[in-house]
Amino acid sequence: MKTQFSSVSRITSLIAGIIAAVIAIAGPCSYFLVSRYYLLANLKTDNELTASAITKIIATNPKTWRFEEIRISEILHRRDQKDVFECRRVLDGKGMEVAKSIEEMPWPTISSTLDIYDAGMVVAWIEHTRSIRPMVIRTALVAALSIVLGGLVFVVLRLIPMRAVATAYGKLSQNEIRYRSLYNSIREGLGLFSPINGTDNTLEDLELIDANPALERILEKPSQELIGMRGASVLGGVLLNYRLEIAQVMADNSTFRFETRDAGREHYYDVNVFAPTPSTFAVLVEDVTERKRAEEQIHRLAYYDHLTQLPNRFLLLERMEQHLARAAREGTSIALLFLDLDRFKHINDTLGHAYGDQLLIEVGKRLSDGRRKCDTIARLGGDEFVLLVFCDDGDAMGITLLAQKLIDRLASPFLIADRQVFSGTSIGIATFPTDGTDCETLLKNADLAMYAAKEAGRNSYCYFTPEMNSRAYARMEMDAKIRHALAHDEFYLVFQPVMDIGTNRVSSAECLIRWRDGSGTLIMPGVFIPVAEESGLILSIGDWVIKEACRKLKVWAEAGLPPVKISVNVSARQFGQRSFLDFLLNTIDSAGIDARFLELELTESSLMEDPQEVAGALNRIKERGLSIAIDDFGTGYSSLSYLTRLPIDRLKVDRSFVREMTSNANDRAIVEAIFAMAGKLGIRVVVEGVEEKEQVAFLATLGCQYVQGYYFHRPLEEENFLKLLTA
Amino acid sequence: MLQSIKKRVMSGITVVAAGILLATPVLGADPVRINGSGSGLHMLKPLIEAYSKANPEAQFEMDKPLGSSGSIKALMAGVVDIAVSSRALKPEESQAGATLEKYGQTPLALVAHKGVTKKDLTTQELVDIFAGKTQNWPDAQPIRLVLRPVEDADTKLLRKLSPEMDAAITSAQERPGMTIAVTDPEAVEAIAKTPGSLGASGLTGVIVERLPLAVINLNGVAPTPETLAKGSFPFAKALDFVTINTALPEAAKKFLAFVYSPEGRKVAEAAGVLITAGEKSPF
């Protein structure tokens, strides 16, 4: 650019110099020539006038006219201009001077002569000489002015354009620096190529003529090595595959892009081709490896379960759509096996989520190992898996075998964190087209079949039957009824007394929920609690029970009834709610009751979730005066260390140990151990499910004070309970 | 001016014709070629006429006046035999063989158009007129000066009247629109034809040409041979003969002898000439 600027500067200077020189020279020259022409014309005119006068003298005195010096001199003098240096001379035919106006005048001079005739013959001539010194001086002045003007013109013609050119070049230079900086700093590799045409004028090869640093990085070569590279050496020669497209780009100034992969480096490139000039083309190479990986990651996140790396619900549905379409087209069948792990919730609750997650991963692996390549195993969420398999029409046996194989595979224990964990699975099976022709229906029906399998006893499989739909409908109806019952106070509490066998008096009572619907039909908890647990309504029911228990205590206290402690069952799910503690204490405060008469019955699994948090919560509960009992003690977690750390008041021995306590030595030993342990720890024991006299007698031998069961009282309506209390 | 020249040419032709007529009996004789100042030729005109009567064979050739210098040049060039000069010879002219013989003088008269009523001018009035300060005659008629050439003997003569006159003449010469009469005949002719004009002419011209002119006195002195002789009139034009003796034809000598003769002197005096030469002809 600097060279071009110098060249423009030289040319501009030369042109300006020529024009200035022309002005400097042409000005005075023109002035001199015009003045000279004007002067000669003036002299000629003057000569003609003078000659005219002299001709008359000659004509009247042809012989002696030449001696009429005075008259001729007078004519010559009379034409004098006083401020002009000039001389007129008249010479006769022999060249003798007849008369003249003055003797001398300043040099230089210019002369004009004119013949004078008499009778057609030249008899004399007049010579008119004038000093051109004034004209020369004026010409010199004009020359000086012209030189000044020429100088100005030179300055104007050179400086102004050069300033404009310099400004333009400056801007151009800045632009170039800016774009060069951009060129050098962009993340994308930019390479400029020169096409090499073959004999038939088609693009045969290409040569790299410029490359930015980013391209050097991408191609891992310095620019010295890159420049001059042929097409085969750049990006694995991929550009040569697009010769037609490149030729098109250069022909119509369009662009095109393609994506390529450097197999050796496992890199992906997005290549844009365009033609910055008619004779070159450029490629903008963007390393999109990260983006591609991110896309793959997004794809995985969107379509795969991050825990098990199995296809998720979306991908399953997508594949189902494809498989269903294909099966419909080919007239084949598809079976959908809906798997739900048995005891997963229990494992999750007791061992924690980390174990649960690890179990899911292991289950995923076992399921994947057992499937055919054409089958799809997906995790729907939670502990639910779906296996989508093609099967020959009517191949029920194959599916059955597969289901059993899966059950067997998951029945063997899993080794998780050095611990053996037993799970198992229940499988519901729905087939296309028999049990449904669309994804949603098939999934729903397989799910229903899975529930049926669970109900039938875990670790089993069950084919879908239309009746299952009826049962599902019934469950939905139940769900709606529960909501209605909550809204219309159809629930009520009954109270099963805990008896002090020493005094044979009521020591406390356990609140149990009952439901009498609008038609007056009594619905037992065994019917609606599972439905409520499944739908989540169990939380609302739990809250209702606590509120109702507090209300009853308040009513009874206000009625002046003897105070009695009542206990409410709190499910692990309810206790795990973050808002539970606030709800409980607020309810007690709102009811204005003495919290010492309220006891919470928690299951062992409730206490295992987060021991530290549970301890904090229980301490706060204890600080408010409430009692805490462990319900169904003995059936849950085998570690008893929590008993020493948590503020537990009572243990309620599960009825399963009590039932055969008197006849089964093991059960009896367990009950005895519980009493021994509780006695050492200072925790009172309540034995549930006491129905026989022998059981009471045995318990008495153990020093048992509190029992609960049909032997004494079934759960009592409030009225009856209060009667008992006040009796 | 043109008409004036024509008239003078005609006059010259007339003299030549008369000479030819007079010289008819002596066929083949060379004419005496005469030229000179205007006043001189005016003086010679009646002399030639008188001489021709007595000498009919004599022939004369007298063109319009070349002036003193011109006629001397013509003499030197052999074009004329006798030059009548109003000035002295220059050394180079003398060296070339020219000799000057005194003859007489004629007053340089101030003459005006005949309509001019003023008959007398003082030196101061004359200076004022030439200087342009006075532009009208007393009767309110514009004064139109008829000048003579700068180098003319008459102009030089007028300048000698006073330094103021010298300056006034220079002023007049430089003023535009002036009428210039080169010779005496031209001057008197121009003055005669130009109303309100004022100029100078040898008295011989006034007398010989008999033109309707008014002669103006200067400071009350009339321009006459008598006032000239007394020295009361300041402007005197010399009328001398210049010849080259070695080349002077006999006819010329004979004529000049007549001029110097008593008869000739009478004719000249009648033409307004104050003769200062002796009666003996030097030729």
Interface residues (C-beta under 8 A of the other chain):
Chain A: K56 T60 N61 K63 T64 F67 E68 E69 I70 R71 S73 E74 H77 R78
Chain B: L2 I5 K6 V9 N35 D63 K64 L66 G67 S69 G70 S71 K73 A74 A77 V79 V80 P149 V150 E151 D152 I180 V182 T183
